[in-house]
Amino acid sequence: MIGVLVNALREATRRPPVFGPMYVFTVSQSGLSLFGLGAFFWAPALGLAASFLLERDGWKELRGLTET
């Protein structure tokens, strides 16, 4: 099971953005619950927010890769 997890994280962080997937994984495993919403809501929300705030250049690079 560890090998599957390592391969999934390696694939998710292969291209930019990198911090977003790591935040999604961390928050989903934390069991965070705010305002009656669980970790499965907050994980992608906080992952996207962190990625947009910390990796603007990565998003531009990713957009350039998909426009071809």
N, C-alpha and C positions, 0 to 999 in steps of 0.2 A: 504494500500500500504506500509506503514511503517513496518508492521509486516512481509510482504513478503521480504522486503529488509533486515531486521534484520535476518530473518531465512537464507536467502541466504548468507549473510556475515558470519554468525555463521558456516554454513556448509563449506564454502570455507576456513575458518581459523581453522577448527577442527584439522587438522593434519599439520605437517610441509610441505612445507614452508608457513609462515603466512604473511610476509611482501609483497610478490609478489601480492597476490590478493588485498591487501589493496592499494598498489600503482596503480594497474590497475583500481580499482574503483575510486580513487581520481583523477587520470589523465584523465580518461574518462569523469568525471563530470566537469573538469576544463575548457574544451574547448581549450586546448593547440593546437597551430598550428605553426609548424616550417617547413621551406623549402617547403611550399605548402602542407604539409601532416597534416591531422587533428588528433584529439585526439584518434580516433578509430585505427589509426596506432601506435601512440606513447604510448598508454596505455599498450598494451601487451609487446611492446619493452622495455619500461622503467620498467615495472613490472618484467619481466624476468631478466633484468640487476640488479635491486635492489635485487632480490631474490638470484641470483648467487653470488653477492658480499657480502650480509649480512647474508646469511643462508646456508653456505656450509655444516654444520653439518645436517641441516634439509633435504637437498637433499640426503645426504648419508643415512639418516634414511628412507626416502621415497623410495629410491632405494632398501634398504633391505626389505621393506614391499612388494614390487612388485616382487621380485625374488623368492618367495616361491611358 
